[in-house]
Amino acid sequence: MKYLFVLLTIAGLFLAGCGQQESQAEAAVEPQIVKVDVEGMTCDGCVNSIKSAMAESEGVVECEVSLEQNLATISYDPSKTSPDALIKTIEDHGYGAKVAKQ
């Protein structure tokens, strides 16, 4: 009985360790940055609307929006989202959007 307990304990530790390795591998994905030209923003409410939409989007790490430049700078996890998906989210909130020329 003691042998079975030890064996189950070792198996449990092994399985717990496997999960940590996967988490570390996922955390190793380097965030990417995309700059998006946004059309149709007229006030700070528009800026906040886009920031909120990005905050709710899976894979978005950070988002800064400039009303003056009509530009959103979005840091994202490429394993969870893409520039096209981010642009679609902005468009779904009523704004025009396209990847900014560098």
Residue, then its C-alpha position, 0 to 999 in steps of 0.5 A: m500500500k505504501y508503494l502504491f501511495v509513493l507511485l501515485t505521488i510521483a506520477g502526480l508530480f510528473l503530470a504537474g510538471c508537464g503542465q508547467q513546461e507547456s505554460q512556460a512554452e506559451a509564455a515564450v511567444e514574443p509579442q508583435i506590434v501592428k500599427v493600424d490607421v483608424e478612420g472615423m474617430t472624432c472624440d475621446g469616446c471613440v478612443n475609449s471604444i477602440k481601447s475597450a474592444m482591444a482589451e476584450s480581444e484575445g491575444v491583445v497585450e497592450c493597445e494605445v490609440s491616438l486621436e490626433q494621429n488616427l492611429a492604434t498601436i497594438s501589441y499582440d500575441p501572434s499565436k492567439t490573434s492576427p492583424d486581420a482579426l484586430i482590424k476586423t474587431i475595429e471595423d465591427h465597432g464602426y470604424g475604418a481600419k487598415v494596417a498603417k504604412q511604415 
